[in-house]
Amino acid sequence: MTTQAPDYASAVRAMSQAAAEAELTHAPVRLAYWRIAALDTLLDRLEELRLANERLLPEDIREQVVTYAARHDTELADRLRRIDAEDLNAVHDAVFEAQGRVMLQLAELRRVPNWQDLDLILAPGDDEAA
């Protein structure tokens, strides 16, 4: 007499494997969306200061940017070390550039065109070129 336990166990393993594979493809996309949201929050705070005609970056916001960079973006961390970390405009530009990199990574993960692809497609002289 045969039991169906081996078939059930095999099905559970297959479902677990499929779930793990799906997670491997979705996790980087979710992480990119999280990074964009985190950078948006930082950019909002930086933009509020810029609109208030501030020139120096407050310590608490500088610490948030540096902490984010240290944990999640080595390129941003490197750039922050090369610029004046108190210069609001320089830090804003560095964070904005970091967000652009994440957007490009997300476009690649989702396999959708990005602005760099469009610049290559729409050569100067094309009717739609900007």
C-alpha positions in Angstrom: 0.0 0.0 0.0 1.5 3.4 -1.0 0.9 6.6 0.8 0.8 10.1 -0.7 3.2 11.6 1.8 6.1 11.6 -0.6 4.0 13.4 -3.2 2.8 16.0 -0.6 6.4 16.6 0.6 7.6 17.0 -2.9 4.8 19.5 -3.6 5.6 21.5 -0.5 9.3 21.5 -1.5 8.4 22.7 -5.0 6.2 25.5 -3.6 8.8 26.6 -1.1 11.4 26.7 -3.9 9.1 28.7 -6.1 8.4 31.2 -3.2 12.1 31.5 -2.6 12.8 32.2 -6.2 10.0 34.8 -6.4 11.4 36.5 -3.3 14.8 36.7 -4.9 13.4 38.6 -7.8 11.0 40.9 -5.8 13.3 41.8 -2.9 15.7 44.0 -4.9 12.7 45.9 -6.4 11.2 46.4 -2.9 14.5 47.6 -1.6 14.9 50.0 -4.5 11.4 51.5 -3.8 12.3 51.8 -0.1 15.5 53.6 -1.0 13.7 56.0 -3.2 11.2 56.7 -0.4 14.0 57.3 2.1 15.8 59.6 -0.3 12.6 61.4 -1.1 12.1 62.1 2.6 15.7 63.5 2.9 15.2 65.6 -0.3 12.0 67.0 1.1 13.7 68.2 4.2 16.7 69.6 2.2 14.4 71.4 -0.2 12.4 73.0 2.7 15.7 74.4 4.0 16.7 75.6 0.5 13.4 77.4 0.1 13.9 79.0 3.5 17.2 80.4 2.1 19.3 78.4 4.5 22.9 77.7 3.4 24.2 75.5 6.2 22.9 72.0 6.8 21.6 71.4 10.4 23.4 68.8 12.3 20.4 66.5 12.7 19.7 66.3 9.0 23.4 65.9 8.1 23.5 63.0 10.5 20.5 61.4 8.8 22.1 61.7 5.4 25.4 60.4 6.6 23.8 57.5 8.4 21.7 56.6 5.4 24.7 56.8 3.1 26.9 54.7 5.5 24.3 51.9 5.6 22.8 51.9 2.1 24.8 53.9 -0.5 28.6 53.7 -0.6 28.8 56.1 -3.5 26.8 58.7 -1.6 29.0 58.2 1.4 32.2 58.7 -0.7 30.8 61.8 -2.2 29.8 63.2 1.2 33.4 62.7 2.4 34.6 64.8 -0.6 32.3 67.7 -0.2 31.7 70.2 2.6 29.1 68.3 4.7 27.7 71.6 6.0 27.0 73.0 2.5 23.2 72.5 2.0 23.4 72.8 -1.8 26.2 70.3 -2.1 24.5 67.8 0.1 21.2 68.3 -1.7 22.9 67.7 -5.0 24.7 64.5 -3.7 21.4 63.1 -2.4 19.6 64.0 -5.6 22.3 62.2 -7.6 22.0 59.2 -5.3 18.2 59.0 -6.0 18.9 59.1 -9.7 21.2 56.1 -9.4 18.5 54.2 -7.5 15.9 55.2 -10.1 18.2 53.8 -12.8 18.7 50.6 -10.9 15.0 50.2 -10.4 14.3 50.7 -14.1 16.9 48.0 -14.9 15.3 45.6 -12.3 11.9 46.2 -13.8 13.2 46.1 -17.3 11.7 49.4 -18.3 13.3 52.3 -20.2 14.9 55.2 -18.3 15.8 58.7 -19.3 19.3 57.7 -20.3 17.8 55.1 -22.7 15.5 57.7 -24.2 18.4 60.1 -24.7 20.1 57.5 -26.8 16.9 56.7 -28.8 15.8 60.3 -29.4 18.9 61.7 -31.1 19.1 65.5 -31.7 17.1 66.3 -34.8 14.3 63.9 -34.1 10.9 65.6 -33.9 10.4 64.3 -30.3 13.8 65.1 -29.0 13.8 67.5 -26.0 
